[in-house]
Amino acid sequence: MKTWVIAVVGVLVVVVGTFMAVKKVSPVSWGMWGNYNTSSGLALKGYDAVAYIEDAAAVPGTSEFTYDWGDASWQFSSADNMALFKQNPESYAPQFGGFCSFALSKGFTADISPDAWHVSDGKLYVFADKDVQADWVAGFADGTLGASTANWEKR
């Protein structure tokens, strides 16, 4: 094989590998990123998990109100929200480990934007961006939730 072909393949491997690492993209079955998406060092990129459900808002947390649970550090906007989370973290933690619910429906993990989210039946779902959020929510009746759930269980 020619040297330039090997060099091009090498560059492609590095580019794809870097993209996968930065965006937390991989097949779900690889289980590469752990139980919770902590791409920024914090669950939900430091946003308050309780505020999504209780206030219907994406609210940044602060380092003053930090709680470690589920192999992740969670930040909250108030002591009250942190206390609610501590009482029942499973009811506030995002579904699918805080990875993009749309990507999960396609069999992959992906990072999220804290501003792209949806609450249904008291459960928080997060997404890579608002476009895929809209697509996933629109397909809710057609099985996007079931596909995301089935793929998450494969990890």
CORQUIJO-V704929 format. One record per residue. N is the residue number from 0. PSI is psi in whole degrees, -180 to 180 (none if undefined). Layout:
<<N	PSI> <N	PSI>>
//
This chain:
<<0	143> <1	150> <2	-40> <3	-33> <4	-44> <5	-42> <6	-43> <7	-45> <8	-42> <9	-44> <10	-43> <11	-42> <12	-43> <13	-45> <14	-49> <15	-43> <16	-41> <17	-44> <18	-46> <19	-42> <20	-43> <21	-43> <22	2> <23	41> <24	127> <25	161> <26	138> <27	-41> <28	-19> <29	-26> <30	37> <31	-27> <32	8> <33	-170> <34	-28> <35	141> <36	111> <37	45> <38	-28> <39	3> <40	-9> <41	149> <42	144> <43	28> <44	31> <45	5> <46	155> <47	109> <48	-35> <49	-39> <50	-35> <51	-43> <52	-46> <53	-35> <54	-4> <55	46> <56	148> <57	107> <58	125> <59	141> <60	179> <61	159> <62	-20> <63	-32> <64	79> <65	138> <66	132> <67	125> <68	142> <69	40> <70	27> <71	155> <72	132> <73	138> <74	152> <75	160> <76	-11> <77	161> <78	-35> <79	-45> <80	-39> <81	-40> <82	-41> <83	-44> <84	-46> <85	-35> <86	-35> <87	73> <88	-33> <89	-29> <90	-16> <91	-26> <92	143> <93	152> <94	156> <95	35> <96	15> <97	15> <98	163> <99	121> <100	-34> <101	-48> <102	-41> <103	-37> <104	-21> <105	0> <106	14> <107	158> <108	154> <109	154> <110	172> <111	165> <112	125> <113	-17> <114	-4> <115	102> <116	166> <117	138> <118	129> <119	130> <120	38> <121	10> <122	140> <123	129> <124	136> <125	160> <126	163> <127	-37> <128	174> <129	-24> <130	-47> <131	-28> <132	-49> <133	-42> <134	-44> <135	-45> <136	-41> <137	-31> <138	8> <139	-48> <140	-23> <141	2> <142	13> <143	-38> <144	-44> <145	-41> <146	-43> <147	-45> <148	-48> <149	-42> <150	-38> <151	-36> <152	-16> <153	-15> <154	none>>
//
